[in-house]
Amino acid sequence: MNPLTNLFTPDCIALDHPAASRADAFAAAGDLFFKQVGIDAASVVEFLNAREDLGSTALGAGVAIPHGRVKGLRQPSGAFIKLKSPIDFAAPDGEPVSILIFLLVPEKATQQHLEILSSIAQLLSNADTRQFLSSASDPAKVCKLLQQWDVTK
């Protein structure tokens, strides 16, 4: 089963978002997670920044997977933001980022957290998938891709 299947809904996907910095993108993710699971947006930003302070979550090729562990969260939750214009994210290849897949997991979900991160990284390593996500204009289609992506591809 795809570990991403239950993480995303169309209302947790923002396309062509105007965020002009990492802080703006994290604030936008905080808003999405607040609407999706009721977590305080400022707390989401804190969790994401705490992880980012350990090292950039950018993978290169214009993508990043900001993530964090959240005390009291019952189920993993995801959000997707495609930025209108790429932003600096300290990526290993020096390229700016425009595709961000955010992940919040329960504080104790170590193995599950790693499996989900691995699936997201595999998804984003596919050039055709990145191209689709970069040009997407329909949150429902992005959601369907994320939910139905085959990890064995």
C-alpha positions in Angstrom: 0.0 0.0 0.0 1.1 3.5 -0.7 2.1 5.2 2.6 0.9 8.5 1.1 -2.7 7.4 0.5 -4.3 8.8 3.6 -2.0 11.9 4.0 -3.4 14.2 1.4 -6.8 15.7 0.6 -7.5 18.4 -2.0 -7.9 21.1 0.7 -4.3 20.5 1.9 -2.9 21.4 -1.5 -2.0 25.0 -2.5 -1.0 25.7 -6.1 0.8 28.8 -7.4 1.2 30.1 -3.8 2.8 33.5 -3.6 5.2 32.7 -0.7 8.4 34.6 -1.3 10.5 33.0 1.5 10.8 29.9 3.6 9.1 31.7 6.4 6.1 32.5 4.1 6.0 28.9 2.9 6.0 27.6 6.5 3.3 30.0 7.5 1.2 28.8 4.5 1.8 25.2 5.6 0.7 26.1 9.1 -2.6 27.5 7.8 -3.1 24.3 5.7 -2.5 22.0 8.7 -4.7 24.1 10.9 -7.6 23.7 8.5 -6.8 20.0 8.0 -6.1 18.7 11.5 -6.6 21.7 13.8 -3.0 22.1 14.9 -2.1 25.7 15.8 -0.4 27.3 12.8 2.3 28.9 14.8 3.2 25.5 16.4 3.5 24.0 13.0 5.9 26.7 12.0 7.9 26.0 15.2 8.1 22.2 14.4 9.2 22.8 10.8 11.8 25.4 11.8 13.2 23.1 14.5 13.8 20.4 12.0 15.1 22.8 9.4 17.6 24.2 11.9 19.2 20.7 11.9 19.8 21.0 8.1 17.9 21.8 5.0 15.1 19.5 3.9 15.6 20.4 0.3 16.5 17.5 -1.9 17.6 19.4 -5.0 15.9 19.6 -8.4 13.6 22.2 -7.0 11.9 20.1 -4.3 11.9 20.0 -0.5 10.2 17.8 2.2 9.9 20.0 5.3 8.8 17.8 8.2 8.4 17.5 11.9 7.3 15.4 14.8 4.3 16.7 16.7 3.4 15.8 20.3 -0.3 14.8 20.5 -0.8 14.3 16.8 -2.6 11.0 16.3 -2.0 10.3 12.5 0.6 11.5 10.0 -0.6 14.5 8.0 0.7 16.0 4.7 0.4 19.2 2.8 1.6 20.2 -0.7 2.5 23.6 -1.8 3.6 24.6 -5.3 5.1 28.1 -5.3 4.4 30.7 -7.9 8.1 31.6 -7.9 11.0 29.4 -6.5 12.6 30.4 -3.2 16.1 29.8 -1.7 16.0 26.7 0.5 19.7 25.9 0.9 19.4 22.9 -1.4 22.4 20.7 -2.0 22.4 21.6 -5.7 22.0 25.3 -5.0 18.8 25.4 -6.9 15.7 27.3 -5.5 12.7 25.3 -4.5 9.2 25.5 -5.9 7.6 22.2 -4.8 7.2 21.5 -1.1 5.7 18.4 0.4 5.2 19.0 4.1 4.8 16.1 6.6 3.8 16.1 10.2 4.0 12.8 12.1 3.2 11.8 15.7 6.1 12.3 18.1 6.7 8.5 18.5 6.2 7.5 14.8 9.8 6.9 14.0 9.6 3.9 11.6 6.4 5.2 9.9 8.0 8.7 9.6 11.0 7.2 7.8 8.8 5.1 5.5 6.7 8.1 4.5 9.7 10.3 3.9 11.3 7.6 1.8 8.1 7.3 -0.3 8.0 11.1 -0.8 11.7 11.2 -1.7 11.2 8.4 -4.3 8.1 10.2 -5.7 10.1 13.4 -6.1 13.1 11.7 -7.6 11.0 10.9 -10.7 11.5 13.7 -13.3 8.1 13.1 -14.9 6.4 13.4 -11.5 8.2 16.6 -10.7 7.2 18.0 -14.1 3.6 17.1 -13.5 3.6 18.7 -10.1 5.3 21.8 -11.4 2.7 22.4 -14.0 -0.4 21.2 -12.0 -3.3 23.5 -11.9 -5.9 21.2 -10.2 -5.5 20.3 -6.5 -7.7 17.2 -7.1 -5.3 15.9 -9.7 -2.3 16.5 -7.5 -4.1 14.8 -4.6 -4.9 11.8 -6.8 -1.2 11.5 -7.9 0.0 11.6 -4.3 -2.6 9.1 -3.1 -2.2 6.7 -5.9 1.6 6.9 -6.6 3.1 3.5 -6.9 6.2 3.1 -4.7 7.4 0.2 -6.9 7.7 2.3 -10.0 
